[in-house]
């Protein structure tokens, strides 16, 4: 696997969640290859399950099935690795792409174990976001793999576990992968709509959202008989369904060179720049008032936090939001950040 393939815009990685039998894997692979739309065949060989007793993958023999599928279709193949032994076995069978799963990338010890096993190889490694919404852990995983001398690295956004979340299997929390793209502009970002959505009927909307954000590709679970899959059957699609899904997606450009577009976009961006400058000045003025409030509270021995006042401010701002195009979630998040900073400033004054 060369670097140019994983950095290709429109990269499609597809295949069953789990390799269940040689027939299932090879049949699925052939059907995917016939679509002419798949760049890499994926299949889980080792499956970390939440609870013991579930299907945890076929193990080592599945690698020989991947090898057979590769020979019969010509597709590069990829699988998840969670230990140094997995890395060694996968490379022995010439697996082209290795990815580090969300349950592994959350643990620096596990990532380092894999990084040590990768030293001296020219492997292609994709790193899924940690299961928890922790940007620093994801950054750390990238750095550990880079420190092992691996240069062919990509990122996979598969969403984050969140208590009480009902809309998605794993909440996308788009701002985290967006920040990763800012920090690592040279690394391709691939969306895993299967694990974000958790069900077939929302795969399209999640996939399109990622493409609108200029992701480089998709990794989607596909099984020749998804209703009979041993793992994650609700989110898998047949090769034909995958083909239909991909044909419905709109792959957008990062930019175009039309003079009229460039003129209009630059004008609008200049307006944004002006508003941003004004925002900074307004925020500075607001925090200066917070300092004055902090001084007054300190002189009069009044507590920094006053919940009733905070509730009053928040309700007032949310009521104003209802007459605008701003979302309540956005305004609430913004006000919470302002409140935290105001409390910090007043605490600093109180502790002088």
N, C-alpha and C positions, 0 to 999 in steps of 0.2 A: 504494500500500500504506500503510495507516495503522497507527499504533502499536498500536491495540487488537487488531488481528488477530494480531500476533506475540506479544502478551501473553495471548492466549486460552489457557486451560487446555484441553488436548486437541488442540492444533494438530498437524495432519498434513501434512507436505510429502512428496510422492512423485513418482516419475517415473524415467525411465531414467538410468543412470549417464552415458551419452553419447547425444547426439542423432546418430543414424547416417544417417537419411534423413527427409524430410518425412513420408512414409507411416508409418514406424515411430513417429515422435514424435506425430503427430496421432492415429493409431490408439490408441496407448497412452494418450494424454491423454483421449480420448473414453471409453475403458473405465474409466479412473480416475474421471472425472467421474460416470459412471453409478453408481458405488458410493455416491455421496453422502457419502463419508467423508473426502475429500481437500480440503484448504483451499488448497494451493499446488502447482502443477506445477513440478517441478525437472527440469533436464537439463544435462549438461555440454557446453559448446560448445568450450572449450579444455581439453585433458586433459594435465596434466603427468605424463609417464610416467617410471618409474625408469630405463629403458634406452631409447636412441634406436631408432627403427625400428618401434616399436609404434604403434597407432592413437592419435593425439594430438588427436583432435577434428576437426570439419569446419570450425571457424572461423566467420568472419563470416556466411556464408550460413545457419548454424544459428539465428542470431537471428531471421531472417525466418520460419523454421519455428516458433520459439517464439511469435512474434507471431500466426501463423496458428492455432496450437493455442489460444492465449488467446482469440482471436475466436470460435472454434468451440465452445469449452467454457465460456467465462466465468470460467475459473480464472485467478487471478494466477499469474505465472510467476517463476522464479528460476534463477540460474546462478552459477557460480563465476567470480571475477575475480582475476587475478594481477598485472596491470599497469595503469597509468593509461589506456592505450589500450583495454584491455578494459572499464574503467569507462565511458569515453566512448561506446564502441560499444553497450554494453548499455543505457545510459540513452537513447541515440538511438532504440533500438527499444522503449522503454518497459518494460523489464524491471522488475518490481516489487520483487524481492528479490535482493540481491547477497550472496554469501558469500565470505569469505576462507578459502582452504583451509589445511590443516595445513602444507604445504610452503612456504606464503607467510607464515603468521603466525609462523613460526620465525625470520624475517628482518626485523629492525626497518627496514632500508632499504626493503624491498619494501612493508611496511605503510605507511610514511610516504609512499611514492610513491602508493599508493592513496588515502591520506587526503587528500593534496594535490589529487587529481583529484575528490574528493567534496565539497570545500569549496564552499559556496553552493548545495548541493542539499538536498533533503529525503528522501534515499534511506533505505531500510531495509537495514541491513547486519547480517549474521550472521557471527560470528567463530569459526572452528573452533579447537580447542586446537592448539598447536604439535605437530609430529610427535614432538618430544622432550618428556619429562615435566618441563617447566620452567614452574612457576606464574608466575614473574615475567615471562616472555615473553608469556604469555597476558594478564596484567594490562596489560603495556605496550602490547599491540595494542589493547586496549579504550581505553586512555587516548589513544592517537594518533588513533583514529577519533573519539572524543569531542572532542578538541581541534580537530578539523576542523569542529565544529559539528553533527555528526550526533547526533540524539537517539533515533532509532528503531534501537536496537541489541539484538541477542540473541546468545546463546552456543550453540555446537554442540560437544558432547562426542563425539569420534569415536575415542577411544582413542589409545594411544601406542606407537611402535615400541619393541620390546625384543628383544634378542638371545636366541635360544633359546626364545622363547615359542611354544608349540604349541597351547595351548587356544584362543587367540583370534588373529585376524589382527593386531589391535592391542590390546594389553593395556588394559583399561578404567582401572585405577588410580583407583578411584572417589573416593579422598580428595581428589584434585586438583579435580575439578569441584565436589565438596561445599564445598571451601574457596572456590572462585570464587563459589558461591551465597551464602556468608556475606559475602564482601567486596562483592559486587554484588547485593544482594537485590532490586533493582529490575529486573534484567535477566532475561528468560526464559532457561531452560536447556533445550535441545533435545538429545535423544539421537540419535546416528547408529548404530543397531545394525548396519546393513549393513557398515560399515567396522570396527566392533569385532569382530563375529562372523566375517565373511569367508565364511560359508556359511549357506545357508538354514535348516538344521535347528536352529541356535541363535539365530535372530533373536528368537524368542518369549521365551526366558529372559533375554536381554539387555534387551529392551524392557520386560519386566515388572519387572526389577530397577530400571531407571531410573524407572519410574512409582512404585514403592515408595518411592523417594527423593524423590518429589514434583517430578520434571521436568515441564516445561510441555508438551512435545510430542515428536514423533518425525520424523525425516527418513529415509525408507526408499527404497531403489532398487527400481523396478518397471518391467518391460519386457514388452511383449505377447508376446514369444517369448524368454524369458530364456535358454534353451539355445542361442540363436543370437546372443546379444549379443556385440559386439566387445570390450567391456571388462567385467571383473568379473562374468562370467555366473554364477559359483558363488554369489554373494550376492544376486542379483536374484530377485525373485518376480513372478509374473504379477499383474495387477490382481485376479483372483479369489482368488489365494493371499493377497494383501495384505488383501483384505476379510475372509477367514477369520481371518487373524492378528489383525487389529484387533478382531474380534468376540470373540476368546478372551482379550483382555487385560482386566485389572481396573484401572480408574481409581479410585484411592483419594483420599479427602478428607484435607486437611491436619489438620482437626479437626472435631469435632461438639459440639453444645451440650447433649447429654444429661447431666443432673445426675449420674447414677450413674457415667458415664464420666469426667466432670471430677473427681469426688471421688477415684476410684481412681487416675487418672493423676497427680493432684497428690500423693497419698500416696506413690506410687512414685518420683516425681521428688524428693520430699523425702529419701527414702532415698538416692537417687543423690547428692544434695547433701552429705549427711552422710559418705558414703563418700569423696567427692572431698576434703572437708576433712581427713579422716583420711589420705588418700593424700599430700596436700601436707605434712602434719606428718611422715609416715614418710619421704618423700623428702628432706626437710630433714635429718632425723636421719641418714639413710644418707649424705648428702653431707658431713655433719660428721665422720663416721667416715672417709670418704675423705680429708678434710683431714688428720686425724690420721695416717693411713697415709702421706700425702704428706710430712708433716713427719718421720716416722720414717725414710722412705727417704732423704730429703735428708741427715739427720744421719749416716746410715750409708753414704752414697754408693752407693745401690742404684738400679737403673734403674726408671723409672716403669712402663713396660710389661713385664708378665710373662705371656707367652702361655699357659704351662701353667696358671697360676692362673685366667686368663680362661676357658680351655677347661673347666676343672673346674667353675667356677661355672655356665657355660652348660649343660653336660651335666646337672648336678644339677637345674637349674630345668626343663629339658625333660623329665627323668624324672618330676618331680613333676606336670608338666602332663598326663601320660598318664592320670592318675587324676582328671582334672577335665574340665569342659566347655569349657575354654579351648583355642583352637587353638595348635599349636606355632608357627605362623608369627607369631601375635600375641605370644606370650611371647618368642620369639627377637628380634623387632623391639624390644619393650620393653626387654629386657635389653641389646641393642646400644646403644640410646639412653642407658641408665644408664651403661654402660661408657664411652661417648664422653665423657659429662659428668664422670665420675670421673677419666678420664685428663686432661681439660682442667684440672680443679682441681689435680691433682697436678703437672701441668706448670707451672702458674702458681706453685706453691710452689717447685718446683725452680729456676725462673728468677729468683727474688727475689734 
